Amino acid sequence: MKRLLAAVSAIAILATGPVAAQSVDRVAINGIIDQGLNHSEVMQTAAHLTDRIGGRMTNSPAMRETERWTQEQFRNWGLSNVRTEGFDFGRGWSMARSSARMTSPRALDLRAIPVAWTPGTDGNVSGEVILAPMANAGDLAKWRGKLAGKIVMISAPTAATDPTEPAFRRWTDAELAERSGYVQPNNNPAAAERSVQTSARDDFPLRLDAFLLEEGALGWVRMSYRDGGLVHGAGYTHLVGRTPKLPGMEIAAEDYRRLARLTLGETPPTIEIMSEVQFHDEDTNAYNVLADIPGSDRSGEYVMAGAHFDSWVAADGAVDNAAGTAVVMEAARILKTLGVRPKRTIRFALWNGEEQGLYGSLAYVDRHLATRAPLSDPELANLPNGRTWRARWPIQPREGYSDLVAYFNLDNGSGRIRGINAEGNVAAVPVLEAWLAPFASMGATTVSLRPSGGTDHVYMQTVGVPGFQFIQDPLDYSSRLHHSSLDSYDHLKPEDLRQAAVVLASLLLSAANSDEPLPRMPLPTRPTPSDPFAFQGAN
C-alpha cells in the first residue's frame, strides 16, 4: 500500500510539473487545422511577394512596396498596432537589366548577373578578359601593370562538380533521430576577439576595387559558386560611403570555366557586359514590420513569430524567404480569423536586412531586449553592430527583457515542419514536445537540443531569450535554390506551407496561453575557454 501511495504521489507530482502546466487546447487546434488547411491563403500571400513584387533587396523600391503591402495585409486581417521600426542600413540598390556575351573567338550569350551594390556599366563595356585570381590583399601586387583595358576574371576556376545525390530530399526518421543529440559549445574567446580585429580590417572588396581602378581595368567578373547554370549576385558594399567604382558581374560557373580555358590560348577571348542599376538614397533606414494580437492577461508579456522578408534578386526570393514570411503572415491570419483571445500578446515580425547580416532582428534585440557593453577601441566601436556583438561583455538586459517569453523563427525554405531546435535548453524540451504532440501525424515530431545558426533567432539566443528555429524538410533549398536564379514560386510546396502555418499558429497559441513562461537559459556571461591550454594561434 505504501508503495502504491508513493507511486500515486509521484504521478501526481509529475502531473503538476512543467509538461502538464503546458497543456494544449486541442479544441482550439481543431479550429486552426480547419482554417489553415481548408481555407488557407498562404499561397496567395507567397504569390504576391514573388510573382507580383519579386526580389526584395533591402531599401530597394521592391522592398518599400513589400513594407507597405505587408502592413496593409495585417491591417485588413484586423491585427493591432501594425507598425514599422527603422534601423540604419545604408543604400538601396536595384537592377533594371543586364547582359553578358562573349564576342570572340565566337559569339555566345553568357549567363550572368550584376553583383549587388556595384555600379552599372553606363552602356556596353567590351574588352579582352584576363584571368587574374585575387582573393586577398596579398594577391594584388602580382597583377600590377597587367590589367589596363581588361575585364578582370577575379575568381580562380574550380573543378566542375557532378551531383552524386538527389537534389531534392526529405528528412528520414533516422536522420531526424541523429539531430537530437546535445552539442557542447566550443568557446574560444581569443578567436572571437581576433575575429573582431579582422572585421576592422576587412575591406578587401573596396581595396580590390581601388586597385583595379588604379590599374585601368574596365570591370571585373567572378565565377558562380554553384554549377548548373545558376547565378546569385550577392554583394555587401551597401554602407554609405563604401560603394565600389567599377562594375562587377557574376558569371555562371560553366561559362566562366570556358572563358578561363580560352585565356590559355594564343588570343584571349573578349566579352561585352552591360548592367543598368540604380542606387536609392532617399532613406538609408531599413524597416522591420510588426503586428500584434493583443493579450487579455499577463500584462506586458508576449510571444513572437518571425521571418525575414528581404531577399536577393537573382530570382524572386521564394524559398528564401517568401516562404517563411507567408507562413508567419498566414499564422496571423488564422489566429485573427478564429478570434482567439490569448493571455499573452502574440507578435508577428517581418525582419529586414537579414541577408546582409541579420540587421533587422539584431536591431530589435538591441532596442527592446538587451544590449552589450561598448568596445573601448574607437575603430572597433564604429563597426556595424553585428560584427562586434558576440565579443562585447557584459550583456545588459533592457526593461522589456523578460517580457518576450518565446520566439519562433522560420527560414529554412518551403519544407514542412518536422520539429524544432531547442538550442540546448533542456528545460524547454518537454514543453516543446507537448506543444508539438498534436502534429505527430503531420510529421512534426522532433525536438532537438542542437543549436542552429545563420538566421534571425540567433541574436536572441546570444542574450538568453528563448528563440527557436524550426526543423524543416530540406527539399532542394541548399542544393540549388538558396540565393540562386532558380528561387521562384514554382519551387514552393503548398501542402508543406499549409502544414507549417498550422503548426506555427498552434505553438504560438500554446505559448501565449501557458500558465508558465517557457523556461529560459541563464543570462550569458563571458565564457571561459573550452580548451584552456590550446595554443592561441591554433584556432
C-alpha positions as CSV (number, residue, x, y, z in Angstrom):
1,M,0.0,0.0,0.0
2,K,2.8,2.4,0.9
3,R,4.4,1.7,-2.5
4,L,1.1,2.3,-4.2
5,L,0.6,5.6,-2.4
6,A,4.2,6.6,-3.2
7,A,3.6,5.8,-6.9
8,V,0.3,7.7,-6.9
9,S,2.0,10.7,-5.2
10,A,4.9,10.6,-7.8
11,I,2.4,10.6,-10.6
12,A,0.5,13.5,-9.0
13,I,3.8,15.4,-8.7
14,L,4.6,14.7,-12.4
15,A,1.1,15.7,-13.4
16,T,1.6,19.1,-11.9
17,G,5.0,19.6,-13.4
18,P,6.1,21.6,-16.4
19,V,4.6,19.3,-19.1
20,A,1.1,19.3,-17.5
21,A,1.3,23.0,-17.0
22,Q,2.0,23.5,-20.7
23,S,-1.1,21.6,-21.9
24,V,-2.5,22.4,-25.3
25,D,-6.1,23.3,-26.2
26,R,-6.9,20.7,-28.8
27,V,-10.3,22.1,-29.5
28,A,-8.7,25.4,-30.5
29,I,-6.2,23.4,-32.6
30,N,-9.1,21.8,-34.4
31,G,-10.1,25.3,-35.5
32,I,-6.6,26.1,-36.5
33,I,-6.3,23.0,-38.6
34,D,-9.6,23.7,-40.3
35,Q,-8.8,27.3,-41.1
36,G,-5.2,26.5,-42.1
37,L,-5.9,23.5,-44.3
38,N,-9.4,24.2,-45.7
39,H,-9.3,28.0,-46.0
40,S,-5.6,28.8,-46.5
41,E,-4.4,31.9,-48.1
42,V,-0.7,31.1,-47.7
43,M,0.0,30.6,-51.4
44,Q,-1.8,33.8,-52.4
45,T,0.4,35.7,-50.0
46,A,3.5,33.9,-51.4
47,A,2.5,34.6,-54.9
48,H,2.1,38.3,-54.3
49,L,5.5,38.5,-52.7
50,T,7.2,36.6,-55.5
51,D,5.3,36.9,-58.8
52,R,4.0,40.4,-58.3
53,I,6.7,42.1,-56.2
54,G,9.7,39.9,-56.9
55,G,13.1,40.1,-55.4
56,R,13.1,42.3,-52.3
57,M,16.5,43.8,-51.8
58,T,16.7,45.8,-48.6
59,N,16.0,49.5,-49.2
60,S,15.1,48.9,-52.9
61,P,11.7,50.1,-54.3
62,A,10.5,46.5,-54.3
63,M,11.2,46.3,-50.5
64,R,9.5,49.6,-49.9
65,E,6.4,48.2,-51.6
66,T,6.8,45.0,-49.5
67,E,6.9,47.1,-46.3
68,R,3.7,48.9,-47.4
69,W,1.8,45.8,-48.6
70,T,2.5,43.6,-45.6
71,Q,1.3,46.2,-43.2
72,E,-1.8,46.6,-45.3
73,Q,-2.5,42.9,-45.1
74,F,-2.0,42.8,-41.4
75,R,-4.5,45.7,-41.0
76,N,-7.0,44.1,-43.4
77,W,-6.9,41.0,-41.2
78,G,-7.6,43.0,-38.1
79,L,-4.3,42.9,-36.3
80,S,-3.4,45.7,-33.9
81,N,-0.5,48.1,-33.5
82,V,0.7,47.4,-37.1
83,R,3.9,49.5,-37.4
84,T,7.4,49.7,-38.7
85,E,10.6,50.1,-36.8
86,G,13.6,51.6,-38.6
87,F,17.3,51.0,-38.2
88,D,20.4,52.2,-40.0
89,F,21.2,50.1,-43.0
90,G,22.7,52.1,-46.0
91,R,22.0,52.5,-49.7
92,G,19.2,50.9,-51.6
93,W,20.1,49.2,-54.9
94,S,18.0,47.8,-57.7
95,M,18.7,46.1,-61.1
96,A,16.8,47.1,-64.2
97,R,18.5,44.8,-66.8
98,S,21.8,43.3,-67.6
99,S,23.5,41.1,-70.2
100,A,26.9,39.5,-70.9
101,R,28.2,37.8,-74.0
102,M,31.4,36.5,-75.5
103,T,32.2,38.3,-78.7
104,S,35.4,36.3,-79.7
105,P,36.5,33.7,-80.6
106,R,32.8,33.3,-81.3
107,A,29.5,34.9,-80.3
108,L,27.8,33.4,-77.3
109,D,25.4,34.7,-74.7
110,L,26.7,34.2,-71.1
111,R,24.5,33.6,-68.0
112,A,25.4,36.5,-65.7
113,I,24.0,38.9,-63.1
114,P,25.4,42.2,-61.7
115,V,26.9,41.9,-58.2
116,A,24.7,43.7,-55.7
117,W,25.8,47.3,-54.8
118,T,28.2,47.6,-57.7
119,P,27.6,50.4,-60.2
120,G,26.3,49.9,-63.6
121,T,28.3,49.9,-66.8
122,D,26.8,53.1,-68.4
123,G,26.2,51.2,-71.7
124,N,28.1,48.3,-73.1
125,V,31.6,47.7,-71.9
126,S,33.8,45.5,-74.2
127,G,37.2,44.2,-73.6
128,E,39.7,41.3,-73.5
129,V,39.5,39.2,-70.4
130,I,42.4,38.3,-68.2
131,L,42.4,35.5,-65.7
132,A,43.8,37.2,-62.5
133,P,42.6,35.4,-59.4
134,M,42.6,37.8,-56.4
135,A,41.2,36.5,-53.1
136,N,43.1,38.8,-50.6
137,A,45.3,41.8,-50.5
138,G,48.4,39.7,-50.9
139,D,47.3,38.8,-54.4
140,L,47.2,42.3,-55.8
141,A,50.9,43.1,-56.4
142,K,51.4,40.2,-58.8
143,W,49.0,41.7,-61.3
144,R,50.3,45.3,-61.2
145,G,50.8,46.7,-64.7
146,K,48.8,43.9,-66.4
147,L,45.2,44.9,-66.2
148,A,44.8,48.1,-68.2
149,G,41.9,47.9,-70.6
150,K,40.9,44.4,-69.4
151,I,37.8,42.9,-67.9
152,V,39.3,41.0,-65.0
153,M,38.3,37.5,-64.0
154,I,39.0,37.6,-60.3
155,S,37.9,34.0,-59.3
156,A,40.2,31.0,-59.5
157,P,38.3,28.4,-61.6
158,T,37.3,25.4,-59.6
159,A,36.7,21.9,-61.0
160,A,33.2,21.1,-62.2
161,T,31.1,19.1,-59.8
162,D,28.6,16.4,-60.8
163,P,25.7,15.6,-58.4
164,T,26.0,12.3,-56.7
165,E,22.9,12.6,-54.5
166,P,19.3,13.7,-55.3
167,A,19.0,17.5,-55.2
168,F,15.5,17.1,-53.6
169,R,15.1,15.2,-50.4
170,R,13.1,15.0,-47.1
171,W,14.4,14.0,-43.7
172,T,14.2,10.3,-42.8
173,D,13.3,9.2,-39.3
174,A,16.8,8.1,-38.8
175,E,18.2,11.4,-39.8
176,L,15.8,13.2,-37.5
177,A,16.9,11.0,-34.7
178,E,20.5,11.9,-35.3
179,R,19.7,15.5,-34.8
180,S,18.6,15.1,-31.2
181,G,22.0,14.8,-29.6
182,Y,23.3,17.6,-27.4
183,V,26.2,19.5,-28.8
184,Q,28.6,21.1,-26.4
185,P,29.7,24.7,-27.1
186,N,33.3,25.3,-28.2
187,N,34.3,28.6,-26.5
188,N,37.4,30.3,-27.8
189,P,37.3,33.9,-26.5
190,A,40.7,34.7,-28.1
191,A,39.4,33.7,-31.5
192,A,36.3,35.9,-31.1
193,E,38.5,38.9,-30.3
194,R,40.7,38.1,-33.3
195,S,37.6,37.9,-35.5
196,V,36.6,41.5,-34.4
197,Q,40.1,42.7,-35.2
198,T,39.8,41.0,-38.6
199,S,36.5,42.7,-39.2
200,A,38.0,46.1,-38.6
201,R,40.4,45.4,-41.5
202,D,38.0,43.5,-43.7
203,D,37.8,46.0,-46.6
204,F,39.1,43.8,-49.4
205,P,36.2,44.3,-51.8
206,L,36.9,48.1,-51.7
207,R,40.7,47.6,-51.8
208,L,40.3,45.4,-54.8
209,D,38.0,47.9,-56.5
210,A,40.5,50.7,-55.9
211,F,43.4,48.6,-57.2
212,L,41.5,47.7,-60.4
213,L,40.5,51.3,-60.9
214,E,44.1,52.5,-60.5
215,E,45.3,49.8,-62.9
216,G,42.9,50.9,-65.6
217,A,40.7,47.8,-65.6
218,L,37.2,48.2,-67.3
219,G,35.4,46.0,-64.8
220,W,35.5,42.6,-63.2
221,V,33.7,39.3,-63.2
222,R,33.6,36.4,-60.8
223,M,32.5,32.7,-61.0
224,S,29.3,31.5,-59.6
225,Y,29.8,29.2,-56.6
226,R,27.3,26.6,-57.9
227,D,27.2,24.6,-61.1
228,G,24.1,24.1,-63.2
229,G,24.0,27.5,-64.8
230,L,23.0,29.1,-61.5
231,V,23.9,32.7,-60.6
232,H,23.4,34.6,-57.3
233,G,24.8,38.1,-57.4
234,A,25.2,38.6,-53.6
235,G,27.2,41.7,-52.6
236,Y,27.8,43.5,-49.3
237,T,29.0,47.0,-50.0
238,H,25.8,48.7,-49.0
239,L,27.1,51.1,-46.4
240,V,27.0,54.8,-47.3
241,G,30.5,55.9,-48.5
242,R,31.6,52.4,-49.3
243,T,30.3,52.0,-52.9
244,P,32.7,50.5,-55.5
245,K,33.6,52.5,-58.6
246,L,33.8,49.6,-61.1
247,P,31.0,47.3,-62.3
248,G,31.1,43.7,-61.2
249,M,29.2,40.7,-62.5
250,E,28.9,37.1,-61.6
251,I,29.0,34.6,-64.5
252,A,27.6,31.0,-64.4
253,A,30.4,28.5,-63.5
254,E,30.2,26.6,-66.8
255,D,30.5,29.9,-68.8
256,Y,33.3,31.2,-66.6
257,R,35.3,28.0,-67.0
258,R,35.0,28.2,-70.7
259,L,36.4,31.7,-70.7
260,A,39.2,30.6,-68.4
261,R,40.2,27.8,-70.7
262,L,40.2,30.2,-73.7
263,T,42.6,32.5,-71.9
264,L,45.2,29.8,-72.1
265,G,45.2,30.0,-75.9
266,E,47.2,32.4,-78.0
267,T,44.4,35.0,-78.2
268,P,42.4,35.7,-75.1
269,P,38.6,35.9,-75.5
270,T,36.7,39.2,-75.5
271,I,33.4,39.8,-73.8
272,E,30.8,42.5,-73.6
273,I,29.0,43.3,-70.4
274,M,26.1,45.6,-69.7
275,S,24.3,46.4,-66.4
276,E,21.7,49.0,-65.7
277,V,21.3,49.5,-62.0
278,Q,20.2,52.3,-59.7
279,F,21.1,53.4,-56.1
280,H,18.4,54.6,-53.8
281,D,19.5,57.1,-51.1
282,E,16.1,58.7,-50.2
283,D,16.1,56.9,-46.9
284,T,19.0,54.9,-45.6
285,N,16.9,53.3,-42.8
286,A,15.5,49.9,-43.4
287,Y,12.3,48.9,-41.6
288,N,11.0,45.8,-39.8
289,V,7.2,45.3,-39.9
290,L,5.5,44.3,-36.6
291,A,1.9,43.5,-35.8
292,D,0.1,42.2,-32.7
293,I,-2.9,40.2,-31.5
294,P,-3.2,41.8,-28.0
295,G,-3.2,39.6,-24.9
296,S,-6.0,39.7,-22.4
297,D,-3.8,38.9,-19.4
298,R,-0.2,38.7,-18.4
299,S,0.3,42.4,-18.9
300,G,3.4,43.1,-20.9
301,E,4.4,39.5,-21.7
302,Y,4.3,38.4,-25.4
303,V,5.3,35.5,-27.7
304,M,6.6,36.1,-31.2
305,A,7.0,34.6,-34.6
306,G,9.3,36.0,-37.2
307,A,10.8,35.6,-40.7
308,H,12.9,37.8,-42.9
309,F,11.1,39.3,-45.9
310,D,14.2,40.7,-47.7
311,S,15.9,38.6,-50.4
312,W,18.4,38.7,-53.2
313,V,17.3,39.5,-56.7
314,A,18.7,36.7,-59.0
315,A,15.1,35.4,-58.8
316,D,12.0,36.2,-56.7
317,G,13.2,35.2,-53.2
318,A,10.6,32.4,-52.9
319,V,12.1,29.8,-50.6
320,D,14.4,32.4,-49.1
321,N,12.3,33.7,-47.6
322,A,8.9,34.5,-49.0
323,A,8.0,31.0,-47.8
324,G,8.7,31.8,-44.1
325,T,7.1,35.3,-44.5
326,A,3.9,33.8,-46.0
327,V,3.8,31.2,-43.2
328,V,4.2,33.9,-40.4
329,M,1.5,36.1,-42.1
330,E,-0.8,33.1,-42.5
331,A,-0.5,32.1,-38.9
332,A,-1.5,35.7,-38.0
333,R,-4.5,35.5,-40.4
334,I,-5.6,32.1,-39.0
335,L,-5.5,33.2,-35.4
336,K,-7.2,36.5,-36.1
337,T,-9.9,34.8,-38.2
338,L,-10.6,32.4,-35.3
339,G,-11.0,35.4,-32.9
340,V,-8.6,34.0,-30.3
341,R,-8.1,36.0,-27.1
342,P,-4.7,34.9,-25.9
343,K,-3.5,35.6,-22.4
344,R,-0.2,37.0,-23.7
345,T,0.1,39.2,-26.7
346,I,1.1,37.4,-29.9
347,R,3.5,39.5,-32.1
348,F,4.4,38.9,-35.7
349,A,7.7,40.2,-37.0
350,L,9.0,40.5,-40.6
351,W,12.7,41.2,-40.4
352,N,14.6,43.3,-42.9
353,G,18.3,43.2,-43.9
354,E,18.8,39.6,-42.9
355,E,20.7,38.7,-46.0
356,Q,23.5,41.3,-45.2
357,G,23.9,40.2,-41.6
358,L,20.7,39.8,-39.5
359,Y,20.4,43.6,-39.3
360,G,16.7,43.8,-38.5
361,S,16.4,41.2,-35.8
362,L,19.6,42.5,-34.1
363,A,18.1,46.0,-34.1
364,Y,15.0,44.6,-32.3
365,V,17.1,42.8,-29.7
366,D,19.3,45.8,-29.1
367,R,16.3,48.2,-28.8
368,H,13.9,46.1,-26.8
369,L,15.6,43.1,-25.1
370,A,19.3,43.6,-24.3
371,T,22.4,45.3,-25.4
372,R,26.1,44.7,-24.9
373,A,28.8,46.9,-23.4
374,P,30.5,49.1,-26.0
375,L,34.1,48.5,-27.0
376,S,36.8,51.0,-25.8
377,D,38.7,50.9,-29.1
378,P,37.1,53.7,-31.3
379,E,37.9,51.9,-34.5
380,L,36.1,48.8,-33.4
381,A,33.3,50.7,-31.8
382,N,32.4,52.2,-35.2
383,L,32.0,48.8,-36.8
384,P,28.5,47.6,-37.6
385,N,26.8,46.2,-34.5
386,G,26.7,42.6,-35.7
387,R,30.4,42.4,-36.3
388,T,31.3,43.0,-32.7
389,W,28.2,41.8,-30.9
390,R,29.5,38.4,-29.6
391,A,32.7,39.9,-28.3
392,R,31.2,42.6,-26.1
393,W,30.6,41.9,-22.4
394,P,28.7,42.1,-20.2
395,I,25.2,41.7,-21.6
396,Q,22.9,44.5,-20.3
397,P,19.2,43.5,-20.2
398,R,16.7,46.2,-21.0
399,E,13.5,46.8,-19.2
400,G,11.5,44.5,-21.5
401,Y,14.0,41.7,-21.4
402,S,11.7,39.2,-19.6
403,D,8.5,40.2,-21.5
404,L,9.4,38.1,-24.5
405,V,8.8,34.5,-23.3
406,A,9.2,32.6,-26.6
407,Y,10.3,33.4,-30.2
408,F,9.8,31.1,-33.2
409,N,11.7,31.6,-36.4
410,L,11.0,30.2,-39.9
411,D,13.8,30.5,-42.5
412,N,14.7,27.1,-44.0
413,G,12.7,27.1,-47.2
414,S,9.5,25.6,-48.3
415,G,9.8,22.3,-46.5
416,R,7.2,21.1,-43.9
417,I,8.0,21.5,-40.2
418,R,9.5,18.3,-38.8
419,G,10.3,19.6,-35.4
420,I,12.2,22.4,-33.6
421,N,15.7,23.1,-32.3
422,A,15.7,23.7,-28.5
423,E,19.1,25.3,-28.7
424,G,20.5,23.3,-25.7
425,N,17.6,24.4,-23.4
426,V,16.9,21.0,-21.7
427,A,14.1,22.5,-19.6
428,A,12.2,23.6,-22.7
429,V,12.3,20.2,-24.3
430,P,9.3,18.5,-22.6
431,V,7.3,21.7,-23.1
432,L,8.0,21.9,-26.8
433,E,7.3,18.2,-27.1
434,A,3.9,18.6,-25.5
435,W,3.1,21.6,-27.8
436,L,4.1,19.6,-30.9
437,A,2.4,16.4,-29.9
438,P,-0.9,17.1,-31.8
439,F,1.1,17.2,-35.1
440,A,2.9,13.9,-34.9
441,S,0.7,12.5,-37.7
442,M,1.7,15.6,-39.8
443,G,5.4,14.7,-39.4
444,A,6.3,17.3,-36.7
445,T,7.9,15.1,-34.0
446,T,11.5,16.1,-33.3
447,V,12.7,18.4,-30.5
448,S,16.5,18.6,-31.0
449,L,18.9,20.0,-28.4
450,R,21.2,21.1,-31.2
451,P,21.8,24.8,-31.8
452,S,21.1,26.2,-35.2
453,G,22.5,29.4,-36.7
454,G,22.5,31.8,-39.6
455,T,19.1,33.4,-39.2
456,D,17.0,35.7,-37.1
457,H,16.7,33.8,-33.8
458,V,20.5,33.9,-33.3
459,Y,20.9,37.2,-31.5
460,M,18.0,36.4,-29.2
461,Q,19.8,33.2,-28.2
462,T,23.1,35.2,-27.6
463,V,21.3,37.2,-24.8
464,G,19.4,34.3,-23.3
465,V,16.0,34.9,-24.8
466,P,14.2,31.7,-25.8
467,G,14.5,31.9,-29.5
468,F,14.0,28.8,-31.7
469,Q,14.4,27.8,-35.3
470,F,12.1,25.1,-36.8
471,I,13.5,22.0,-38.4
472,Q,12.1,21.7,-41.9
473,D,12.5,19.2,-44.7
474,P,15.4,20.4,-46.7
475,L,13.9,19.7,-50.2
476,D,16.2,21.4,-52.6
477,Y,16.8,24.5,-50.6
478,S,20.6,24.2,-50.1
479,S,21.3,22.2,-53.2
480,R,20.1,24.7,-55.8
481,L,17.6,27.3,-54.6
482,H,19.2,29.2,-51.8
483,H,20.1,32.7,-53.1
484,S,20.0,31.4,-56.7
485,S,18.4,32.3,-60.0
486,L,16.0,29.4,-59.6
487,D,14.4,30.7,-56.4
488,S,10.9,31.3,-57.8
489,Y,7.3,30.5,-56.8
490,D,7.4,27.2,-58.8
491,H,9.5,25.6,-56.0
492,L,7.2,26.4,-53.2
493,K,5.3,23.3,-51.8
494,P,1.6,24.3,-50.9
495,E,1.0,21.3,-48.7
496,D,4.2,21.9,-46.7
497,L,3.5,25.6,-46.2
498,R,-0.1,24.9,-45.1
499,Q,1.2,22.4,-42.5
500,A,3.9,24.9,-41.4
501,A,1.3,27.6,-40.8
502,V,-0.9,25.3,-38.8
503,V,2.0,24.2,-36.6
504,L,3.2,27.7,-36.1
505,A,-0.2,29.1,-35.2
506,S,-0.7,26.3,-32.7
507,L,2.6,26.8,-31.0
508,L,2.1,30.5,-30.7
509,L,-1.3,30.0,-29.1
510,S,0.0,27.3,-26.7
511,A,2.9,29.6,-25.7
512,A,0.6,32.6,-25.3
513,N,-1.8,30.7,-23.1
514,S,0.6,28.6,-21.0
515,D,0.4,29.0,-17.2
516,E,4.2,29.5,-17.0
517,P,6.6,31.1,-19.4
518,L,8.8,28.9,-21.4
519,P,11.9,28.0,-19.4
520,R,14.9,30.3,-20.1
521,M,18.6,29.7,-20.2
522,P,20.7,31.7,-17.7
523,L,21.8,35.2,-18.8
524,P,25.0,34.5,-20.7
525,T,28.3,35.8,-19.2
526,R,31.7,35.8,-20.7
527,P,32.7,32.2,-21.3
528,T,35.9,30.6,-20.3
529,P,37.9,28.8,-23.0
530,S,36.8,25.2,-23.7
531,D,40.4,24.3,-24.0
532,P,42.4,26.5,-21.6
533,F,45.7,25.0,-22.8
534,A,45.2,25.5,-26.5
535,F,47.9,27.4,-28.3
536,Q,46.4,30.8,-29.2
537,G,47.4,30.6,-32.8
538,A,46.0,27.1,-33.3
539,N,42.4,28.1,-33.9
